[in-house]
């Protein structure tokens, strides 16, 4: 990929400085994405997308200007440097606008498995087919494949700024996805599974297919229940869905704007002492790992909630300057078209030491939740949520009948405080992960 990117990034910074920027930064990214969808044993879509581009950020008189281009020819690059400087005239000055200086060594990470690139497209198609075949082989009631996919991506990120940061890294990941429908007696239920990993050899398509099929089959014949208060167990996927609401609320940006349920609570108990929530940007093997963030700050491991106590927030350079602390290396960028926001990397609840089966085997009557609908409606400012749910009933420590058509409502802080058991089965879904969680009691609304 773009070995001359480092040279281009340095030239951009030099030019911007020459044109009058106080500080300047060049951010380059090149990526390739492959997706193969199979249905009924034949390829439905095969999509290869390539993207590359440059984002230029300048600071002048405390004002920030930004511009980007996907054309890396000389005249286009010169044009966006001028554009970034012109844009800086239109923004308000802010004393906290500055770029990070080089900040110590980057953690060496092995993010690029060359095997992903070397494997033929035919072989990748076969993986998607194996996934589908494995799902269909689980049970004759698996009637429809909504989607059976193999996907991979490779990327290269290069960053330079006028204070001496100049670095780049390469990464790649691959994965499989299955979404199937089981049918019986007029009832149809869906099940899906996904796996995303850094090393090609670790991908197990049969396991992904099997998991999707088992999830669909075990929901057949699901019924609702009466409204009740019950012990609730979240499988890792559901617990991780809640992290999708918790992560943005732990960003210093949200806190500084008064838009977080964790605002003003540092040093206070916000969860059960069994809960520790971590963001780990340099985690070996993590899908969201990188040696540095979108500003060149080294990534690190940040404990946000430690044994129930709120320890701090995620920061980029700007929010850290505002709070008088150091950046946590969470200046994330979704592409070359955006400036560094504050975002999570590998964000997870630390596992406990309880086998997940042992979280269930002493429950007289409870619910194991495997699906929720409407998580995006949860309020990140108040923490209130109300979601549709489905799962399996637990009776005398055993899974019994499938359950659907219920709603669970409450508040995220209340939920975190009511966690009474944390499993040993930390499972990641992309950049977020959680073990099985047992919650002492929640109201479940049924029919």
C-alpha positions, 0 to 999 in steps of 0.5 A, spaced: 500 500 500 502 507 500 509 507 502 510 514 500 504 516 504 510 518 510 513 523 505 507 526 503 504 527 510 511 531 511 510 535 505 503 537 507 505 539 514 511 543 511 507 547 506 501 548 511 507 551 516 510 555 510 503 558 508 502 561 515 499 555 520 501 555 527 500 548 527 498 543 522 497 536 521 496 531 515 492 524 516 492 519 511 488 513 510 488 507 505 483 502 505 480 496 502 474 492 504 471 485 501 464 482 502 462 476 499 454 474 501 452 467 499 445 464 499 443 457 497 450 455 496 451 461 490 454 468 491 449 473 491 454 479 492 461 480 491 463 487 493 471 490 493 471 497 495 477 501 496 478 508 499 484 513 500 484 520 502 488 526 506 485 530 511 489 536 513 488 540 520 491 547 521 491 551 527 492 559 527 491 564 532 487 559 536 482 557 531 482 550 527 481 549 520 480 542 516 479 540 509 480 533 506 481 530 499 481 523 496 485 526 490 492 526 492 495 529 486 499 535 487 495 541 485 489 538 489 493 537 495 495 544 495 488 546 494 486 543 500 492 546 505 489 553 502 482 551 504 484 548 511 487 555 512 481 559 509 476 555 513 480 557 520 478 564 519 471 562 519 471 559 526 472 561 533 478 562 537 479 557 543 485 557 548 484 549 548 486 548 540 493 545 540 496 539 537 499 534 541 507 533 542 510 526 541 508 523 547 513 517 548 513 510 545 508 507 541 506 500 543 508 495 538 502 491 536 501 485 531 495 488 527 497 485 520 496 478 518 499 477 511 495 471 510 488 475 509 491 478 503 494 472 500 488 467 501 484 467 494 477 470 493 475 462 491 477 460 498 473 466 501 467 464 497 468 457 500 468 460 507 461 463 506 458 457 503 461 453 509 458 458 514 451 457 510 452 449 510 454 449 517 448 453 519 443 449 515 446 442 517 444 444 525 437 442 524 432 441 518 427 447 521 433 452 518 429 454 512 432 460 510 438 464 509 438 471 510 445 472 509 451 468 510 458 472 509 465 472 509 468 479 510 475 482 510 479 489 510 486 492 510 488 499 512 494 503 512 494 510 517 499 515 516 499 521 521 504 527 521 504 534 525 508 540 525 510 538 533 514 532 530 509 526 530 510 522 524 508 515 524 504 510 520 501 503 521 498 497 517 492 493 520 487 488 517 481 483 520 477 478 517 470 475 519 464 471 518 457 473 519 450 468 518 443 470 519 438 465 518 431 463 519 428 457 523 421 455 521 416 450 525 408 450 525 407 457 522 412 460 527 419 463 524 425 466 528 431 469 526 438 467 529 445 471 527 452 470 529 458 474 527 466 473 528 471 478 527 478 477 528 485 479 526 488 472 524 485 468 518 487 462 521 483 463 527 476 464 523 471 458 524 466 459 519 462 452 522 462 455 529 459 461 526 454 458 522 452 453 528 451 459 533 446 462 528 442 456 527 442 454 534 439 461 536 434 461 531 431 454 533 431 455 540 426 461 539 421 457 536 415 456 540 416 462 544 411 465 548 410 472 552 409 472 560 405 476 565 409 482 568 413 480 573 420 482 577 425 477 576 432 475 576 435 477 569 441 474 566 444 478 559 448 473 555 454 477 552 451 480 546 446 483 550 450 486 555 455 489 550 449 492 547 448 496 553 455 498 552 453 502 546 450 507 550 455 507 556 461 508 552 459 515 549 456 517 556 463 516 558 466 521 553 469 527 556 466 531 550 459 528 552 460 530 560 463 537 558 457 539 554 452 536 559 450 530 555 452 525 560 449 521 565 456 520 568 457 527 569 460 530 576 460 523 578 468 521 578 470 518 585 463 516 586 460 509 586 456 508 579 456 501 579 456 494 583 463 493 585 463 487 581 463 491 575 470 494 572 469 497 565 476 498 561 478 502 554 484 498 552 487 502 545 493 498 545 490 491 547 494 485 543 489 482 538 483 487 539 479 489 533 480 496 535 487 496 537 492 501 534 499 504 536 496 511 536 490 515 536 487 519 530 492 525 533 498 521 534 497 520 541 499 513 544 494 509 545 493 506 552 489 502 557 484 506 561 480 504 567 473 508 567 469 504 572 474 500 577 470 496 582 464 500 581 467 507 582 467 512 576 475 513 575 475 518 569 473 519 562 475 518 555 479 524 552 482 527 546 487 532 546 482 538 546 478 535 552 484 533 556 486 540 555 480 543 558 480 539 564 487 540 565 489 532 564 492 528 559 489 525 553 487 518 554 489 516 547 482 516 545 482 522 539 478 517 534 477 518 527 472 515 523 475 517 516 480 522 513 473 526 512 473 528 519 477 531 525 478 527 531 472 526 536 472 522 543 471 515 542 472 508 545 477 503 542 476 496 545 471 497 550 469 492 555 467 489 562 472 485 565 470 478 566 469 475 573 471 468 575 464 465 575 463 460 569 456 462 566 453 456 567 454 457 575 450 464 574 444 460 572 444 454 576 441 457 582 436 461 579 429 458 581 425 463 576 428 468 572 430 470 564 436 469 560 435 475 555 438 474 548 435 479 544 433 486 545 430 491 540 430 499 540 437 499 544 438 506 540 432 509 543 436 509 550 437 516 553 445 517 554 443 523 558 438 520 563 440 513 562 433 511 561 431 505 557 425 501 555 427 495 550 423 490 547 426 483 549 426 475 547 430 470 551 429 463 555 426 462 561 430 459 567 426 455 572 430 451 577 437 453 574 435 450 567 433 453 561 426 451 559 421 455 554 423 460 549 420 467 551 418 473 547 414 479 546 416 482 553 419 489 555 425 491 560 425 498 562 429 501 567 436 506 568 443 504 566 446 506 573 440 502 576 442 496 572 449 497 573 448 497 581 444 491 580 449 486 577 450 481 582 454 476 578 459 477 572 461 471 568 468 469 566 466 469 558 468 475 556 466 475 548 467 481 543 463 483 538 467 488 534 470 493 538 466 492 544 465 486 549 462 483 555 461 477 559 455 474 561 451 478 567 446 477 572 442 482 575 438 481 581 432 484 579 428 487 574 421 488 572 419 485 565 413 487 562 409 482 559 402 481 556 
